[in-house]
């Protein structure tokens, strides 16, 4: 009789221990799963945040960027127009080469600036609109209509001198516009273009001053 009771009690203890072990295992599994899921969830959220913020930071722009693009497009267009006159009018081989380099550098920049404005939902300045409205010139080195006509009518050494004197003034205006973009702009590619303009056009200014001094 005592032996039977002892066996029953022992069986009950073993069964209870088994149930307890199962419960603890289940709880432990839930805790680990939850922890893993929670950690994974944070990682996924962090990754999504990083992915969504990266394009935004690369593409951000402000009013200074828009102003830079809208001003530099007509400015570059006029420089290209001036450079187009050189092959048929310039006497100096150096002036012809310089004009070709100016056109080669600035024409692609016009396309890039126009693309930025379009992507920002801004209007690209119409061809000739700003140039023709500025009869007296004065916008950051832009030439007046009268100055452009005088350059068109010049040839030989007179053209070389006028071209360089006008282009120095024109470049100085572009450099000032680029400096403003570097200090106030937010769009990284636009700031990079501004830095390139400052470097290349400052070098061309020095080159033209040297050529004028040799005359």
Secondary structure, 3 states (H helix, E strand, C coil): CHHHHHHHHHHHHHHHHHHHHHHHHHHHHHHHHHHHHHHHHHHHHHHHHHHHHHHHHHHCCCHHHHHHHHHHHHHHHHHHHHHHHHHHHECCHHHHHHHHHHHHHHHHHHHHHHHHHHHCCCCCCCCCHHHHHCCCCCCCCCCCHHHHHHHHHCCHHHHHHHHHHHHHHHHHHHHHHHHHHHHHCCCHHHHHHHHHHHHHHHHHHHHHHHHHHCC
